[in-house]
Amino acid sequence: MDETFFGDFLILVLMDLRSGYLILESVATDRCFDTWFKHVEPRLNSLGVNVKHAVTDRAKALIKLAITGFECESGADLFHAQQDVMRWLGASLGKRLSNAEKQQAAANPEDLVQAEKNVTSINESKLQYHEHLQGLSEDLHPFSLLNNKLQTEKILLDKLEKRVCCFEDIAQKQTIPDKNKTANKLRNQIKPLAMNVTVWWLWVNENLQALKVDEILEAWLVDTLLPVVYWHYQLHKTQNTAFREKYQQAWEASSLILRDHPLTDALSDSKLQHWLAWSEWIVQHFHRSSSAVEGRNGCLSKMYHNGRGMSESRLKALTVIHNYGLKRQDGTTAAQRFFDQDFPDVFSWVLDQMGELPMPRKGKSKIVRDPLKILAVPA
């Protein structure tokens, strides 16, 4: 869930993150809880959808909408958490390093040693900043990147708290003020960030209980098969080279464990394919960021600034195109993934609804004038 502005034009956006389906893209006058609920409730009721978990930024109206309106947990958005840290430390470290390098280049021989120390110190802090910023993302997974073990809420809380302490140490070392109290803000988001993993595990366990699997099979699914499928999914989803290398290592390590497990060979091919399909389906429902909504907002922003502006009727058309026209690499649209059924091609459907096009208007016959013909002049 998120809002986007185009001048005085406010749009409320609600997206199913797994499928990318835009459940709501509506024009509103404000973004308070009552307005959100007024737009969202009838839409969800018409689709027969119950929201089990919401990933949002920390806007109070969105938190209330999740807890009070949807009656579910509100998970913090990793994208916005990292963005806050970047605004606090990233820009300051970059500027300080640039200034330190200029001072080093212009330094006198007697000041050169101190100037080099300043550059080295800032460089070290910048490397630590990037390491821990990336570490926020590496920590927030259902499984540990180091040993593929299941991550409980307590483990995640400890890891994220250490990251916040490291950011504070970097700021203190480089005397970077925290005017917006970003460290406290980030610390307050630790539990909501970990909630994204906790809720997913609760849903996995409930699903397994509904399937009534025995303890041996459940342990094999949770500890052995799910890590393989999860890291394989993340490996092909991310575009970050550093993450891809770590996901590759985690996937290979978990694959070896799966191969050596006695139950893997004991299951028939049909059973193995059944649980593999189940694992792929359940892994796709883990989300910790609403960056897909931000991407949609960026797409709308580009269209708005191309000179044509944005109107309510145009927004409705763009929503339909997004849900029923745009396709992923697997050839499926957002509507196909959300409803789990096929839909006709949106362009062909529009043509069928239009019927026969009217004939073009008959133009006037063209008059050819002869410049050599002298018009008669009345006497």
N, C-alpha and C positions, 0 to 999 in steps of 0.2 A: 504494500500500500504506500502511496505517496501522492503528493500534489505537485503540479507544475504551473507556472505562471507565464502568460504572454501579455504583458501590459496589465490591463484590468481583467483579462480573460483567465479565469481559474479553472483548472481541470483536475478532477479527482480520478485517480487511477488505482484499480484493484486487479491484480494479475495472479493467475495460478502459475507458480514458478516452475513446476515440473513440465507442463505442456506449453507454457508461454501464452495461454489463452487469456485475453482481456475480458474479465468478467464485467468490469465497469470502466467506462471512460466517459465521464459525465461533466458537463459544465455546471459550476456552482457559484454562489455569491460569496461564500466564506468556507472555511475548513474546520469548523468546530465539530464537536462530537455529534450534536443533533443533526447537522447537515449531512455528515458522513452517513449516519445511520438511516436517515430519510432516503438517501440515494441507494444504499447498499442492500437494506433489508428486502425490499420488493424484488430486487434483481436476484438475490440468492434464493428467495422463496420460489420464484418462477423457474429456476434451474433445479430446485430440489437439492441444493448444496449446503452442507454443514461444514463450517470452517473449524478445523481441529488445531491449527497452529498458525500464528501470524508472525511474519518477519518484517519489522518496520524500523524506521529511525526512532529516536526517543521523543518524538512529539507527543505531548500529553493527550491530545485528542485521539491519536492512533493507538496509544496504549490502552486508553479507556474503551475504544471501539473493540479491541481484541478481548479484553477482560470482561467488560460489561455487555457489549453488544454481541460478540461471538461466543462469549463464555469459554474462552480458551486461553492458553498461555501466550504471552507476548514476548517473542524472542528479539534480541537486539540485532541490528544489521551490522555485520562485520565491515562492510564497505564504508559506512559513515564513521565507524570507530577508527579505522585506519586513516581516513581523511582528516579527522580531528588532530591526530598525532602529526600528520604531515604538515598541517597548518601551524602547529605549535613548534615543532623541532626542525622539520625538513627545510623550510624556507630560511630560517635563522642560520642553520648550519651552512647552507649553501652560500648565503651572503657573507658570513664570517670567513669562510674558506677563501672566497674570491678576494676579499679585502686583505686577508693575511698573505695571500700569494702576491698581491700588488705591493704590499709593504716589504715582502722579502726581495722582490725584484729591485725595489728602489732603496734598499737598506744600505747603510754605510758598513764598511768591514767590521767595525766594532759592534754593530747591532745585528750582524748577519746571523750569528749563532742563536740569539733569542728569537729572531724572525723565523728561522727554520724550526725551532722548537714549537712555536705557535702553529705553524702549518701542520707539523706532524701530529700535534695534540688534537687539532680540529679534524684532521683526516681520520684519526683513530675513533673519535666520537661519531663521525659520520658513518664509518663502517659499522660501528656498534648499533647505531640508529637503524640502519638498513637491515641488519641482522635481526633485531628484535621486532621491527615492523613486519618483516617477512615471517618471523616466528609467531606472530599473532595468528596468521593464517595456518601455519603448520601445526599449531597446537589444537586448533578447533576442528578436530575430526573425531568420528566415533571410535577410530582405532589409532594407536600410537604409530607414528612414522618410524620409530626406532625399533619396536619389537612386535608390532601388529596386535598388541594386547588391547582389550576393551578399555575404553576410557570412561571412568565414572565422573559424576559431577564434582566430587571432591578433588580428583586428580586435575580436572580442568580448572577449577577455581585456584588451585595452588600454582599451576603453570601461568595462568593469566596474571595473577597477582605479582609474580616474579617479573613478568614483562613490564608491568606498570612501574615497579620499583627501579628497573633498569632505565626506563625513560626518565624518571626523576633524577637518577644519578647523572645521566648525560646532561640534563638541563642544569644541574647544580655545578657540574664540572666546568661547563662553558658559560656559566652565569646567564642562562637564558631565562627570562622571567616567564611565569605562567599566569599571564594577565586574565585569561578566560577560564582559569581553573580546569584546564583540560585533564590533568592527572586525576583529579577528584571525579570529573565527569566520566572518565574511562573506568575508574575503579567502581563507580556505581553501575557500570554496564557489564561488569564481569559475570555476575549471575545470570542476567538475561542473555548474554552471549553463550554461556554454557548451557542454558535452557534449550537452545536449538538442538544440541546433542542429546540432552536428557529426554526431551519429548520424543525424539526419534526412537530412542531405545525403548521407551515405554510402549510406543506403537508397535515396534518389532515384537516385543514380548507378548503383547495382547494378540497380535496376529498369529503367533505360534501357538498360543493357548487355544485360540479358536480352531486351529487346524488339528489340535490334539495329537501332537507329535510326542514320541517318547523322549526321555532325558538324553539318551545317547545320540539320537538324531538331532535333537535341539542343540546340544553342545557342539556337534560337528558343523551345523549350519552357522551358529553364531561365532564360534572361535576359528573355524577353518575355511568354510566356503565364502561367507560374507566378506572377509578381508580381501580375498582374491578379486571378487567381483567389484568391490568398492574401489580399490586402488586402480583397477583396470578402467573403470568408468571415469575416475578423476584424471587418469593419465591421458585419455583421449578427449577430455573436456577442456583442460587447461591449455592456455597458449603461452604460459610462462615457462621459459627454458629451465630455470633453476628448479621450479616445482616439478616439471616433467621428469627430470633426472631422479629426484627423490621418490616420486610416485612410481617410477620404473623399478627402482631398487626395492621398494616396499612390495610391489606386485610380484616381483620375481621371488622374494623371500617367502611370501605367503603362498605362492604357487608350489614351492618345494614342500612346504608343510602339507598342503592339500594332496599332493601326489603321494607322499609317504604315509598318509593316514590310512589305516586298514579299512575304514568304512567306505572310502572312495572307490576301491576296487570291488567291494562287496555289493554296492548298489548296481542295479541294472542300468543300461543306457537310457531307457525311458524315464526311470526315476531320477537319474542324474540330470537329464535335460529339464525335467519338471522343476527340480529345485534350483537349477541354474536360472530358469526363466523367472521363478519367484524372487530370487535374489536380485536379479537385474531390475525387476519392477520395484522392489522395496528400496533399493539403493537410490533410485531416481527420485525418491520422495524426500531425501535429505537435503535441506537448504539452510544456509547460514547467512545469506546475503540477498538483498533485493536489487542487486545491480542490474538485473534484467529490466526492472521498471525504470531505472535511471537511463538505461539504453533507449527505452521507448520514449522517454521524455526528451532525450537528445535528438532522436529522429524527428519528433514533432517540432522541436526548436529549429531544426534545419529547414523544415518545410515552412515554418512561420517566417523565417528570415529570408526566404527566397523571393520575397516581394509580393506574395499572394495573400499573406495574412492567414488568419484562422477564423473559421465560423463554425457554428454548432452543426450545421448540415455537412460541412466538409469533414468535421471530426467524426461524425457517424460513418461516413463513407470510408475514412481511413481505418476506423476500428474494424469494419467488415473486411476490408482488404487484408489487414493484419491477421485476423482470425481464420479467414477462409481462403485467402489468396497466396500469402507468403508461405514458402515451404523450406524445411530444413534439408540437410544433405540426404536424409533418408527418404525424401519425397513426401513427407507428411506435413499437413497443416496443423496449426494450433488447435483447431476445432476437432480434427481427427484424433489428436492425442488426448484432448480433454474428455470428449464424449466416447472415445474408443469405438468409433464407427466412421464409415466413409461418407463424404458429402460430394455433391456434384461440383464440377469446376465452376468457380464463381463467375468467370467471364462468360462461359457458355450459358449459365443460368440467367445472367442479366440479359443476354441476347434473346433468349427464349421469352422472357417477360416483356420485352419491348414490342414484339410482334413485327408486322410489316412497317418499314419506314415510309413516311410520306414522300411523294414525288417532289423533286425540286420545283421551286416556283418558276413559272414560265416568264422568261425575260422579254423585254420589249425588243422588237426587231431593230437591228442596227441601221442607222441612217448613214449612207455613204454620201458625202458631199463632194461635188466636183468643183475644184477651185477655178476651173476655166469657164464655168457656166456663169454668165452675167445675168443676174436677176433683173427682170423687167421693172422699169421705174414708171409708175403711173404718171400720166401727163398732168 
